[in-house]
Amino acid sequence: MLGVKTSASEKDIKTAYFLLAKKYHPDLNPDLSARAQFEKVQKAYETLSDSHKRNEYDNKNGFARMEGSF
């Protein structure tokens, strides 16, 4: 959803989130589908910015990362 690689750093994730949040924020985008897109972007960021949730997501989807990396 954020368009980042599985090896994305915290900075990459945050940058992608802010760009998409600005694009889809309901206060800035009057399109009816913007709210749903914004919620998806928020959920993706919430998952990828939390190391525990990201590890669970990676394991569930078969994305292996090196121990200690984010």
mmCIF file of the N, C-alpha and C atoms, coordinates in Angstrom:
data_MODEL
# 
_entry.id   MODEL 
# 
loop_
_atom_site.group_PDB 
_atom_site.id 
_atom_site.type_symbol 
_atom_site.label_atom_id 
_atom_site.label_alt_id 
_atom_site.label_comp_id 
_atom_site.label_asym_id 
_atom_site.label_entity_id 
_atom_site.label_seq_id 
_atom_site.pdbx_PDB_ins_code 
_atom_site.Cartn_x 
_atom_site.Cartn_y 
_atom_site.Cartn_z 
_atom_site.occupancy 
_atom_site.B_iso_or_equiv 
_atom_site.pdbx_formal_charge 
_atom_site.auth_seq_id 
_atom_site.auth_comp_id 
_atom_site.auth_asym_id 
_atom_site.auth_atom_id 
_atom_site.pdbx_PDB_model_num 
ATOM 1   N N  . MET A 1 1  ? 0.812   -1.199  0.000  1.00 0.00 ? 1  MET A N  1 
ATOM 2   C CA . MET A 1 1  ? 0.000   0.000   0.000  1.00 0.00 ? 1  MET A CA 1 
ATOM 3   C C  . MET A 1 1  ? 0.854   1.260   0.000  1.00 0.00 ? 1  MET A C  1 
ATOM 4   N N  . LEU A 1 2  ? 1.983   1.219   0.720  1.00 0.00 ? 2  LEU A N  1 
ATOM 5   C CA . LEU A 1 2  ? 2.839   2.400   0.775  1.00 0.00 ? 2  LEU A CA 1 
ATOM 6   C C  . LEU A 1 2  ? 3.812   2.467   -0.400 1.00 0.00 ? 2  LEU A C  1 
ATOM 7   N N  . GLY A 1 3  ? 3.952   1.361   -1.113 1.00 0.00 ? 3  GLY A N  1 
ATOM 8   C CA . GLY A 1 3  ? 4.841   1.343   -2.264 1.00 0.00 ? 3  GLY A CA 1 
ATOM 9   C C  . GLY A 1 3  ? 6.309   1.300   -1.901 1.00 0.00 ? 3  GLY A C  1 
ATOM 10  N N  . VAL A 1 4  ? 6.626   0.719   -0.752 1.00 0.00 ? 4  VAL A N  1 
ATOM 11  C CA . VAL A 1 4  ? 8.028   0.613   -0.331 1.00 0.00 ? 4  VAL A CA 1 
ATOM 12  C C  . VAL A 1 4  ? 8.498   -0.833  -0.472 1.00 0.00 ? 4  VAL A C  1 
ATOM 13  N N  . LYS A 1 5  ? 9.803   -1.002  -0.593 1.00 0.00 ? 5  LYS A N  1 
ATOM 14  C CA . LYS A 1 5  ? 10.392  -2.335  -0.685 1.00 0.00 ? 5  LYS A CA 1 
ATOM 15  C C  . LYS A 1 5  ? 10.347  -3.008  0.680  1.00 0.00 ? 5  LYS A C  1 
ATOM 16  N N  . THR A 1 6  ? 10.455  -4.327  0.688  1.00 0.00 ? 6  THR A N  1 
ATOM 17  C CA . THR A 1 6  ? 10.458  -5.060  1.954  1.00 0.00 ? 6  THR A CA 1 
ATOM 18  C C  . THR A 1 6  ? 11.661  -4.688  2.815  1.00 0.00 ? 6  THR A C  1 
ATOM 19  N N  . SER A 1 7  ? 12.692  -4.155  2.198  1.00 0.00 ? 7  SER A N  1 
ATOM 20  C CA . SER A 1 7  ? 13.889  -3.751  2.935  1.00 0.00 ? 7  SER A CA 1 
ATOM 21  C C  . SER A 1 7  ? 13.864  -2.268  3.315  1.00 0.00 ? 7  SER A C  1 
ATOM 22  N N  . ALA A 1 8  ? 12.720  -1.623  3.186  1.00 0.00 ? 8  ALA A N  1 
ATOM 23  C CA . ALA A 1 8  ? 12.617  -0.183  3.440  1.00 0.00 ? 8  ALA A CA 1 
ATOM 24  C C  . ALA A 1 8  ? 12.995  0.171   4.871  1.00 0.00 ? 8  ALA A C  1 
ATOM 25  N N  . SER A 1 9  ? 13.671  1.287   4.999  1.00 0.00 ? 9  SER A N  1 
ATOM 26  C CA . SER A 1 9  ? 14.053  1.788   6.322  1.00 0.00 ? 9  SER A CA 1 
ATOM 27  C C  . SER A 1 9  ? 12.869  2.521   6.954  1.00 0.00 ? 9  SER A C  1 
ATOM 28  N N  . GLU A 1 10 ? 13.008  2.842   8.241  1.00 0.00 ? 10 GLU A N  1 
ATOM 29  C CA . GLU A 1 10 ? 11.973  3.621   8.923  1.00 0.00 ? 10 GLU A CA 1 
ATOM 30  C C  . GLU A 1 10 ? 11.739  4.945   8.206  1.00 0.00 ? 10 GLU A C  1 
ATOM 31  N N  . LYS A 1 11 ? 12.813  5.565   7.763  1.00 0.00 ? 11 LYS A N  1 
ATOM 32  C CA . LYS A 1 11 ? 12.717  6.847   7.062  1.00 0.00 ? 11 LYS A CA 1 
ATOM 33  C C  . LYS A 1 11 ? 11.946  6.689   5.747  1.00 0.00 ? 11 LYS A C  1 
ATOM 34  N N  . ASP A 1 12 ? 12.234  5.628   4.987  1.00 0.00 ? 12 ASP A N  1 
ATOM 35  C CA . ASP A 1 12 ? 11.533  5.372   3.728  1.00 0.00 ? 12 ASP A CA 1 
ATOM 36  C C  . ASP A 1 12 ? 10.038  5.178   3.965  1.00 0.00 ? 12 ASP A C  1 
ATOM 37  N N  . ILE A 1 13 ? 9.717   4.434   5.007  1.00 0.00 ? 13 ILE A N  1 
ATOM 38  C CA . ILE A 1 13 ? 8.322   4.152   5.339  1.00 0.00 ? 13 ILE A CA 1 
ATOM 39  C C  . ILE A 1 13 ? 7.604   5.440   5.734  1.00 0.00 ? 13 ILE A C  1 
ATOM 40  N N  . LYS A 1 14 ? 8.251   6.231   6.574  1.00 0.00 ? 14 LYS A N  1 
ATOM 41  C CA . LYS A 1 14 ? 7.646   7.484   7.026  1.00 0.00 ? 14 LYS A CA 1 
ATOM 42  C C  . LYS A 1 14 ? 7.440   8.453   5.865  1.00 0.00 ? 14 LYS A C  1 
ATOM 43  N N  . THR A 1 15 ? 8.426   8.550   4.984  1.00 0.00 ? 15 THR A N  1 
ATOM 44  C CA . THR A 1 15 ? 8.319   9.439   3.830  1.00 0.00 ? 15 THR A CA 1 
ATOM 45  C C  . THR A 1 15 ? 7.160   9.018   2.927  1.00 0.00 ? 15 THR A C  1 
ATOM 46  N N  . ALA A 1 16 ? 7.074   7.723   2.629  1.00 0.00 ? 16 ALA A N  1 
ATOM 47  C CA . ALA A 1 16 ? 5.992   7.216   1.784  1.00 0.00 ? 16 ALA A CA 1 
ATOM 48  C C  . ALA A 1 16 ? 4.634   7.474   2.437  1.00 0.00 ? 16 ALA A C  1 
ATOM 49  N N  . TYR A 1 17 ? 4.573   7.254   3.749  1.00 0.00 ? 17 TYR A N  1 
ATOM 50  C CA . TYR A 1 17 ? 3.319   7.485   4.473  1.00 0.00 ? 17 TYR A CA 1 
ATOM 51  C C  . TYR A 1 17 ? 2.889   8.947   4.351  1.00 0.00 ? 17 TYR A C  1 
ATOM 52  N N  . PHE A 1 18 ? 3.780   9.879   4.639  1.00 0.00 ? 18 PHE A N  1 
ATOM 53  C CA . PHE A 1 18 ? 3.405   11.286  4.605  1.00 0.00 ? 18 PHE A CA 1 
ATOM 54  C C  . PHE A 1 18 ? 2.971   11.740  3.214  1.00 0.00 ? 18 PHE A C  1 
ATOM 55  N N  . LEU A 1 19 ? 3.630   11.244  2.180  1.00 0.00 ? 19 LEU A N  1 
ATOM 56  C CA . LEU A 1 19 ? 3.228   11.609  0.823  1.00 0.00 ? 19 LEU A CA 1 
ATOM 57  C C  . LEU A 1 19 ? 1.822   11.098  0.502  1.00 0.00 ? 19 LEU A C  1 
ATOM 58  N N  . LEU A 1 20 ? 1.558   9.844   0.848  1.00 0.00 ? 20 LEU A N  1 
ATOM 59  C CA . LEU A 1 20 ? 0.242   9.267   0.561  1.00 0.00 ? 20 LEU A CA 1 
ATOM 60  C C  . LEU A 1 20 ? -0.837  9.823   1.475  1.00 0.00 ? 20 LEU A C  1 
ATOM 61  N N  . ALA A 1 21 ? -0.504  10.077  2.724  1.00 0.00 ? 21 ALA A N  1 
ATOM 62  C CA . ALA A 1 21 ? -1.484  10.651  3.645  1.00 0.00 ? 21 ALA A CA 1 
ATOM 63  C C  . ALA A 1 21 ? -1.923  12.032  3.160  1.00 0.00 ? 21 ALA A C  1 
ATOM 64  N N  . LYS A 1 22 ? -0.984  12.794  2.682  1.00 0.00 ? 22 LYS A N  1 
ATOM 65  C CA . LYS A 1 22 ? -1.319  14.123  2.154  1.00 0.00 ? 22 LYS A CA 1 
ATOM 66  C C  . LYS A 1 22 ? -2.196  13.994  0.902  1.00 0.00 ? 22 LYS A C  1 
ATOM 67  N N  . LYS A 1 23 ? -1.909  13.013  0.080  1.00 0.00 ? 23 LYS A N  1 
ATOM 68  C CA . LYS A 1 23 ? -2.669  12.809  -1.152 1.00 0.00 ? 23 LYS A CA 1 
ATOM 69  C C  . LYS A 1 23 ? -4.107  12.371  -0.874 1.00 0.00 ? 23 LYS A C  1 
ATOM 70  N N  . TYR A 1 24 ? -4.309  11.512  0.123  1.00 0.00 ? 24 TYR A N  1 
ATOM 71  C CA . TYR A 1 24 ? -5.621  10.924  0.360  1.00 0.00 ? 24 TYR A CA 1 
ATOM 72  C C  . TYR A 1 24 ? -6.368  11.471  1.577  1.00 0.00 ? 24 TYR A C  1 
ATOM 73  N N  . HIS A 1 25 ? -5.777  12.382  2.321  1.00 0.00 ? 25 HIS A N  1 
ATOM 74  C CA . HIS A 1 25 ? -6.448  12.876  3.523  1.00 0.00 ? 25 HIS A CA 1 
ATOM 75  C C  . HIS A 1 25 ? -7.804  13.476  3.145  1.00 0.00 ? 25 HIS A C  1 
ATOM 76  N N  . PRO A 1 26 ? -8.855  13.058  3.831  1.00 0.00 ? 26 PRO A N  1 
ATOM 77  C CA . PRO A 1 26 ? -10.209 13.532  3.493  1.00 0.00 ? 26 PRO A CA 1 
ATOM 78  C C  . PRO A 1 26 ? -10.370 15.053  3.547  1.00 0.00 ? 26 PRO A C  1 
ATOM 79  N N  . ASP A 1 27 ? -9.605  15.731  4.376  1.00 0.00 ? 27 ASP A N  1 
ATOM 80  C CA . ASP A 1 27 ? -9.691  17.188  4.432  1.00 0.00 ? 27 ASP A CA 1 
ATOM 81  C C  . ASP A 1 27 ? -9.055  17.856  3.220  1.00 0.00 ? 27 ASP A C  1 
ATOM 82  N N  . LEU A 1 28 ? -8.168  17.123  2.545  1.00 0.00 ? 28 LEU A N  1 
ATOM 83  C CA . LEU A 1 28 ? -7.460  17.682  1.392  1.00 0.00 ? 28 LEU A CA 1 
ATOM 84  C C  . LEU A 1 28 ? -7.933  17.126  0.064  1.00 0.00 ? 28 LEU A C  1 
ATOM 85  N N  . ASN A 1 29 ? -8.617  15.982  0.092  1.00 0.00 ? 29 ASN A N  1 
ATOM 86  C CA . ASN A 1 29 ? -9.060  15.315  -1.131 1.00 0.00 ? 29 ASN A CA 1 
ATOM 87  C C  . ASN A 1 29 ? -10.567 15.065  -1.036 1.00 0.00 ? 29 ASN A C  1 
ATOM 88  N N  . PRO A 1 30 ? -11.356 15.775  -1.829 1.00 0.00 ? 30 PRO A N  1 
ATOM 89  C CA . PRO A 1 30 ? -12.813 15.637  -1.749 1.00 0.00 ? 30 PRO A CA 1 
ATOM 90  C C  . PRO A 1 30 ? -13.372 14.361  -2.390 1.00 0.00 ? 30 PRO A C  1 
ATOM 91  N N  . ASP A 1 31 ? -12.540 13.614  -3.089 1.00 0.00 ? 31 ASP A N  1 
ATOM 92  C CA . ASP A 1 31 ? -12.992 12.374  -3.738 1.00 0.00 ? 31 ASP A CA 1 
ATOM 93  C C  . ASP A 1 31 ? -13.570 11.426  -2.687 1.00 0.00 ? 31 ASP A C  1 
ATOM 94  N N  . LEU A 1 32 ? -14.679 10.805  -2.996 1.00 0.00 ? 32 LEU A N  1 
ATOM 95  C CA . LEU A 1 32 ? -15.348 9.914   -2.048 1.00 0.00 ? 32 LEU A CA 1 
ATOM 96  C C  . LEU A 1 32 ? -14.497 8.702   -1.670 1.00 0.00 ? 32 LEU A C  1 
ATOM 97  N N  . SER A 1 33 ? -13.636 8.250   -2.550 1.00 0.00 ? 33 SER A N  1 
ATOM 98  C CA . SER A 1 33 ? -12.805 7.086   -2.253 1.00 0.00 ? 33 SER A CA 1 
ATOM 99  C C  . SER A 1 33 ? -11.552 7.446   -1.453 1.00 0.00 ? 33 SER A C  1 
ATOM 100 N N  . ALA A 1 34 ? -11.304 8.725   -1.278 1.00 0.00 ? 34 ALA A N  1 
ATOM 101 C CA . ALA A 1 34 ? -10.093 9.173   -0.587 1.00 0.00 ? 34 ALA A CA 1 
ATOM 102 C C  . ALA A 1 34 ? -10.052 8.686   0.862  1.00 0.00 ? 34 ALA A C  1 
ATOM 103 N N  . ARG A 1 35 ? -11.186 8.720   1.549  1.00 0.00 ? 35 ARG A N  1 
ATOM 104 C CA . ARG A 1 35 ? -11.207 8.305   2.961  1.00 0.00 ? 35 ARG A CA 1 
ATOM 105 C C  . ARG A 1 35 ? -10.796 6.845   3.097  1.00 0.00 ? 35 ARG A C  1 
ATOM 106 N N  . ALA A 1 36 ? -11.331 5.978   2.230  1.00 0.00 ? 36 ALA A N  1 
ATOM 107 C CA . ALA A 1 36 ? -10.984 4.553   2.293  1.00 0.00 ? 36 ALA A CA 1 
ATOM 108 C C  . ALA A 1 36 ? -9.493  4.353   2.005  1.00 0.00 ? 36 ALA A C  1 
ATOM 109 N N  . GLN A 1 37 ? -8.968  5.063   1.024  1.00 0.00 ? 37 GLN A N  1 
ATOM 110 C CA . GLN A 1 37 ? -7.543  4.968   0.700  1.00 0.00 ? 37 GLN A CA 1 
ATOM 111 C C  . GLN A 1 37 ? -6.699  5.471   1.869  1.00 0.00 ? 37 GLN A C  1 
ATOM 112 N N  . PHE A 1 38 ? -7.125  6.564   2.474  1.00 0.00 ? 38 PHE A N  1 
ATOM 113 C CA . PHE A 1 38 ? -6.398  7.126   3.610  1.00 0.00 ? 38 PHE A CA 1 
ATOM 114 C C  . PHE A 1 38 ? -6.352  6.126   4.764  1.00 0.00 ? 38 PHE A C  1 
ATOM 115 N N  . GLU A 1 39 ? -7.453  5.463   5.022  1.00 0.00 ? 39 GLU A N  1 
ATOM 116 C CA . GLU A 1 39 ? -7.490  4.465   6.096  1.00 0.00 ? 39 GLU A CA 1 
ATOM 117 C C  . GLU A 1 39 ? -6.561  3.295   5.811  1.00 0.00 ? 39 GLU A C  1 
ATOM 118 N N  . LYS A 1 40 ? -6.464  2.882   4.552  1.00 0.00 ? 40 LYS A N  1 
ATOM 119 C CA . LYS A 1 40 ? -5.541  1.806   4.173  1.00 0.00 ? 40 LYS A CA 1 
ATOM 120 C C  . LYS A 1 40 ? -4.094  2.246   4.375  1.00 0.00 ? 40 LYS A C  1 
ATOM 121 N N  . VAL A 1 41 ? -3.805  3.475   3.997  1.00 0.00 ? 41 VAL A N  1 
ATOM 122 C CA . VAL A 1 41 ? -2.457  4.026   4.171  1.00 0.00 ? 41 VAL A CA 1 
ATOM 123 C C  . VAL A 1 41 ? -2.106  4.083   5.654  1.00 0.00 ? 41 VAL A C  1 
ATOM 124 N N  . GLN A 1 42 ? -3.041  4.530   6.474  1.00 0.00 ? 42 GLN A N  1 
ATOM 125 C CA . GLN A 1 42 ? -2.805  4.594   7.917  1.00 0.00 ? 42 GLN A CA 1 
ATOM 126 C C  . GLN A 1 42 ? -2.533  3.217   8.497  1.00 0.00 ? 42 GLN A C  1 
ATOM 127 N N  . LYS A 1 43 ? -3.324  2.226   8.094  1.00 0.00 ? 43 LYS A N  1 
ATOM 128 C CA . LYS A 1 43 ? -3.147  0.872   8.614  1.00 0.00 ? 43 LYS A CA 1 
ATOM 129 C C  . LYS A 1 43 ? -1.782  0.306   8.192  1.00 0.00 ? 43 LYS A C  1 
ATOM 130 N N  . ALA A 1 44 ? -1.405  0.533   6.937  1.00 0.00 ? 44 ALA A N  1 
ATOM 131 C CA . ALA A 1 44 ? -0.109  0.058   6.453  1.00 0.00 ? 44 ALA A CA 1 
ATOM 132 C C  . ALA A 1 44 ? 1.024   0.702   7.248  1.00 0.00 ? 44 ALA A C  1 
ATOM 133 N N  . TYR A 1 45 ? 0.925   1.998   7.488  1.00 0.00 ? 45 TYR A N  1 
ATOM 134 C CA . TYR A 1 45 ? 1.965   2.686   8.247  1.00 0.00 ? 45 TYR A CA 1 
ATOM 135 C C  . TYR A 1 45 ? 2.012   2.178   9.683  1.00 0.00 ? 45 TYR A C  1 
ATOM 136 N N  . GLU A 1 46 ? 0.855   1.990   10.277 1.00 0.00 ? 46 GLU A N  1 
ATOM 137 C CA . GLU A 1 46 ? 0.796   1.482   11.644 1.00 0.00 ? 46 GLU A CA 1 
ATOM 138 C C  . GLU A 1 46 ? 1.485   0.122   11.750 1.00 0.00 ? 46 GLU A C  1 
ATOM 139 N N  . THR A 1 47 ? 1.288   -0.717  10.754 1.00 0.00 ? 47 THR A N  1 
ATOM 140 C CA . THR A 1 47 ? 1.899   -2.047  10.748 1.00 0.00 ? 47 THR A CA 1 
ATOM 141 C C  . THR A 1 47 ? 3.402   -1.973  10.519 1.00 0.00 ? 47 THR A C  1 
ATOM 142 N N  . LEU A 1 48 ? 3.814   -1.223  9.526  1.00 0.00 ? 48 LEU A N  1 
ATOM 143 C CA . LEU A 1 48 ? 5.232   -1.210  9.157  1.00 0.00 ? 48 LEU A CA 1 
ATOM 144 C C  . LEU A 1 48 ? 6.105   -0.371  10.079 1.00 0.00 ? 48 LEU A C  1 
ATOM 145 N N  . SER A 1 49 ? 5.519   0.566   10.792 1.00 0.00 ? 49 SER A N  1 
ATOM 146 C CA . SER A 1 49 ? 6.324   1.406   11.673 1.00 0.00 ? 49 SER A CA 1 
ATOM 147 C C  . SER A 1 49 ? 6.509   0.793   13.061 1.00 0.00 ? 49 SER A C  1 
ATOM 148 N N  . ASP A 1 50 ? 5.794   -0.267  13.355 1.00 0.00 ? 50 ASP A N  1 
ATOM 149 C CA . ASP A 1 50 ? 5.930   -0.976  14.633 1.00 0.00 ? 50 ASP A CA 1 
ATOM 150 C C  . ASP A 1 50 ? 6.717   -2.259  14.374 1.00 0.00 ? 50 ASP A C  1 
ATOM 151 N N  . SER A 1 51 ? 7.887   -2.399  14.974 1.00 0.00 ? 51 SER A N  1 
ATOM 152 C CA . SER A 1 51 ? 8.763   -3.533  14.658 1.00 0.00 ? 51 SER A CA 1 
ATOM 153 C C  . SER A 1 51 ? 8.103   -4.887  14.929 1.00 0.00 ? 51 SER A C  1 
ATOM 154 N N  . HIS A 1 52 ? 7.330   -4.995  15.985 1.00 0.00 ? 52 HIS A N  1 
ATOM 155 C CA . HIS A 1 52 ? 6.661   -6.266  16.293 1.00 0.00 ? 52 HIS A CA 1 
ATOM 156 C C  . HIS A 1 52 ? 5.601   -6.591  15.225 1.00 0.00 ? 52 HIS A C  1 
ATOM 157 N N  . LYS A 1 53 ? 4.783   -5.593  14.897 1.00 0.00 ? 53 LYS A N  1 
ATOM 158 C CA . LYS A 1 53 ? 3.746   -5.809  13.877 1.00 0.00 ? 53 LYS A CA 1 
ATOM 159 C C  . LYS A 1 53 ? 4.375   -6.085  12.509 1.00 0.00 ? 53 LYS A C  1 
ATOM 160 N N  . ARG A 1 54 ? 5.480   -5.398  12.225 1.00 0.00 ? 54 ARG A N  1 
ATOM 161 C CA . ARG A 1 54 ? 6.144   -5.607  10.941 1.00 0.00 ? 54 ARG A CA 1 
ATOM 162 C C  . ARG A 1 54 ? 6.717   -7.019  10.847 1.00 0.00 ? 54 ARG A C  1 
ATOM 163 N N  . ASN A 1 55 ? 7.316   -7.505  11.929 1.00 0.00 ? 55 ASN A N  1 
ATOM 164 C CA . ASN A 1 55 ? 7.833   -8.875  11.924 1.00 0.00 ? 55 ASN A CA 1 
ATOM 165 C C  . ASN A 1 55 ? 6.713   -9.881  11.718 1.00 0.00 ? 55 ASN A C  1 
ATOM 166 N N  . GLU A 1 56 ? 5.585   -9.678  12.379 1.00 0.00 ? 56 GLU A N  1 
ATOM 167 C CA . GLU A 1 56 ? 4.435   -10.566 12.187 1.00 0.00 ? 56 GLU A CA 1 
ATOM 168 C C  . GLU A 1 56 ? 3.965   -10.532 10.732 1.00 0.00 ? 56 GLU A C  1 
ATOM 169 N N  . TYR A 1 57 ? 3.871   -9.338  10.175 1.00 0.00 ? 57 TYR A N  1 
ATOM 170 C CA . TYR A 1 57 ? 3.446   -9.179  8.783  1.00 0.00 ? 57 TYR A CA 1 
ATOM 171 C C  . TYR A 1 57 ? 4.427   -9.871  7.835  1.00 0.00 ? 57 TYR A C  1 
ATOM 172 N N  . ASP A 1 58 ? 5.710   -9.626  8.054  1.00 0.00 ? 58 ASP A N  1 
ATOM 173 C CA . ASP A 1 58 ? 6.734   -10.239 7.204  1.00 0.00 ? 58 ASP A CA 1 
ATOM 174 C C  . ASP A 1 58 ? 6.685   -11.759 7.278  1.00 0.00 ? 58 ASP A C  1 
ATOM 175 N N  . ASN A 1 59 ? 6.577   -12.295 8.481  1.00 0.00 ? 59 ASN A N  1 
ATOM 176 C CA . ASN A 1 59 ? 6.513   -13.750 8.643  1.00 0.00 ? 59 ASN A CA 1 
ATOM 177 C C  . ASN A 1 59 ? 5.264   -14.335 7.991  1.00 0.00 ? 59 ASN A C  1 
ATOM 178 N N  . LYS A 1 60 ? 4.153   -13.683 8.165  1.00 0.00 ? 60 LYS A N  1 
ATOM 179 C CA . LYS A 1 60 ? 2.881   -14.146 7.592  1.00 0.00 ? 60 LYS A CA 1 
ATOM 180 C C  . LYS A 1 60 ? 2.927   -14.157 6.067  1.00 0.00 ? 60 LYS A C  1 
ATOM 181 N N  . ASN A 1 61 ? 3.618   -13.190 5.474  1.00 0.00 ? 61 ASN A N  1 
ATOM 182 C CA . ASN A 1 61 ? 3.651   -13.043 4.026  1.00 0.00 ? 61 ASN A CA 1 
ATOM 183 C C  . ASN A 1 61 ? 4.921   -13.582 3.373  1.00 0.00 ? 61 ASN A C  1 
ATOM 184 N N  . GLY A 1 62 ? 5.760   -14.243 4.156  1.00 0.00 ? 62 GLY A N  1 
ATOM 185 C CA . GLY A 1 62 ? 6.956   -14.873 3.601  1.00 0.00 ? 62 GLY A CA 1 
ATOM 186 C C  . GLY A 1 62 ? 8.074   -13.917 3.267  1.00 0.00 ? 62 GLY A C  1 
ATOM 187 N N  . PHE A 1 63 ? 8.092   -12.761 3.899  1.00 0.00 ? 63 PHE A N  1 
ATOM 188 C CA . PHE A 1 63 ? 9.177   -11.806 3.688  1.00 0.00 ? 63 PHE A CA 1 
ATOM 189 C C  . PHE A 1 63 ? 10.199  -11.997 4.794  1.00 0.00 ? 63 PHE A C  1 
ATOM 190 N N  . ALA A 1 64 ? 11.334  -12.529 4.447  1.00 0.00 ? 64 ALA A N  1 
ATOM 191 C CA . ALA A 1 64 ? 12.382  -12.755 5.455  1.00 0.00 ? 64 ALA A CA 1 
ATOM 192 C C  . ALA A 1 64 ? 13.268  -11.518 5.536  1.00 0.00 ? 64 ALA A C  1 
ATOM 193 N N  . ARG A 1 65 ? 13.529  -11.107 6.753  1.00 0.00 ? 65 ARG A N  1 
ATOM 194 C CA . ARG A 1 65 ? 14.460  -10.000 6.978  1.00 0.00 ? 65 ARG A CA 1 
ATOM 195 C C  . ARG A 1 65 ? 15.531  -10.479 7.917  1.00 0.00 ? 65 ARG A C  1 
ATOM 196 N N  . MET A 1 66 ? 16.698  -9.867  7.837  1.00 0.00 ? 66 MET A N  1 
ATOM 197 C CA . MET A 1 66 ? 17.793  -10.256 8.709  1.00 0.00 ? 66 MET A CA 1 
ATOM 198 C C  . MET A 1 66 ? 17.481  -9.849  10.140 1.00 0.00 ? 66 MET A C  1 
ATOM 199 N N  . GLU A 1 67 ? 17.896  -10.667 11.075 1.00 0.00 ? 67 GLU A N  1 
ATOM 200 C CA . GLU A 1 67 ? 17.689  -10.381 12.494 1.00 0.00 ? 67 GLU A CA 1 
ATOM 201 C C  . GLU A 1 67 ? 18.240  -9.019  12.852 1.00 0.00 ? 67 GLU A C  1 
ATOM 202 N N  . GLY A 1 68 ? 17.438  -8.229  13.553 1.00 0.00 ? 68 GLY A N  1 
ATOM 203 C CA . GLY A 1 68 ? 17.872  -6.915  14.005 1.00 0.00 ? 68 GLY A CA 1 
ATOM 204 C C  . GLY A 1 68 ? 17.698  -5.811  12.973 1.00 0.00 ? 68 GLY A C  1 
ATOM 205 N N  . SER A 1 69 ? 17.318  -6.126  11.772 1.00 0.00 ? 69 SER A N  1 
ATOM 206 C CA . SER A 1 69 ? 17.131  -5.065  10.782 1.00 0.00 ? 69 SER A CA 1 
ATOM 207 C C  . SER A 1 69 ? 15.698  -4.582  10.822 1.00 0.00 ? 69 SER A C  1 
ATOM 208 N N  . PHE A 1 70 ? 15.485  -3.391  10.296 1.00 0.00 ? 70 PHE A N  1 
ATOM 209 C CA . PHE A 1 70 ? 14.135  -2.850  10.236 1.00 0.00 ? 70 PHE A CA 1 
ATOM 210 C C  . PHE A 1 70 ? 13.932  -2.329  8.890  1.00 0.00 ? 70 PHE A C  1 
# 
